[in-house]
């Protein structure tokens, strides 16, 4: 039986849709004094947060809402006092000439294809993180953004915090010395999990086939849609890509790296009892030129360590950077006389009791209001739509960060370390692993992608 979205993409309809996108890609861009029409694709938890954020932007008009789940479309429209148009199919929204830019706030498996099609349709894009479901998608997205001259901002809003410029300056000045390692930890407790409900029929107001889109065909299960998609490899990279992306992004921003040389990860779904398949416990080690990064993911108890953030270790001290602020912790300078154990000191060796340890660097602290990075990230997006400058979290950076997280997941699933060539964007000496850099799209979405020749 032919599904609804297959009918919409068959024969002349498919050619018309792609032709319309090609024509639209040459549309004018908003001038400095013009308003920007925003369309939201995905009106769930984070989508409605984007609605509230863009309502604060004086030049932005929320003109369209789209979701495959009808109640969410209605919720998005209601949040804007009934003004936006509502769509169940994102392709109809992309044909809407009042839409200058779209927000892609769908499950991860739709991020790349919707962003690429939006770029081809002449729309600028704000795409949620993680930007991709598998590594190659990021290069396709970057190619589309450059080809169609689109602004693509990734939702790693930590870059837009008011404290970040201070952090950049401190790292550049080697305030904590030479950085040799980075530690990241994300901790949540979702025990006992979400249960294992039986497969069944999707709700009448959910277009489940369109929700699946390019993902493999699976029977409907309440834990697959809507929010719990996060725990299935078909639609997500688990918390490594969901939460790890935010904190690893600071490493790429501050240290200017292109990718790791080696990655190893281990873990599994050890504690949570449900029908999900992404890990609830995961540890990953990344080797970059001159430093290492460790990421620990926990979906059980966090134990004594409750705090998150990205912790940079240097030769003079350490610095924790988060979306809400940063803090520098100096190491102590111990005089040489104090470093020699008493039993090894030669007779007559001076032991001045008045010499005290001194901090190797100055303790520092900076904060941003908790919600400000989100607002500033949207502000930057709107400004770049008008100026056509690269945004704070450009698609290229989103691709590099997401790729590292994907490599960690691939290492975990394959059960071995991986060597990575950042220049060629390929795994070294492991053809089986390289094959996992791409996941096939389900028909007919694979044909749509091929037609764009990315």
Secondary structure, DSSP 4 states (H G I P E B T S, - for coil): ---HHHHHTSHHHHHHHHHHHHHHTT-----TTS-EEEEEE--SHHHHHHHHHHHT-TTEEEEEEE-SBHHHHHHHHHTTTT-SEEESSHHHHHT-TT-SEEEE-S-HHHHHHHHHHHHHTT-EEEEPSS--SSHHHHHHHHHHHHHTT--EEES-GGGG-TTHHHHHHHHHTTTT-SEEEEEEEEE---TT-SB-PPPBPPPTTB-HHHHHTTSPP--B-TTTSSGGGGG-TTT--HHHHHTHHHHHHHHHHHH-----SEEEEEEE--S--BS--S-SEEEEEEEETTEEEEEEEESS--TT----SEEEEESSEEEEEETTEEEEEEPEE--HHHHS-GGGPPTT----TT---EESS--EEEE--TTHHHHHHHHHHHHHHHH-PPPTTBHHHHHHHHHHHHHHHHHHHHTS-EEEETTTTEETT-HHHHHTT--PPPTTHHHHHHHH--
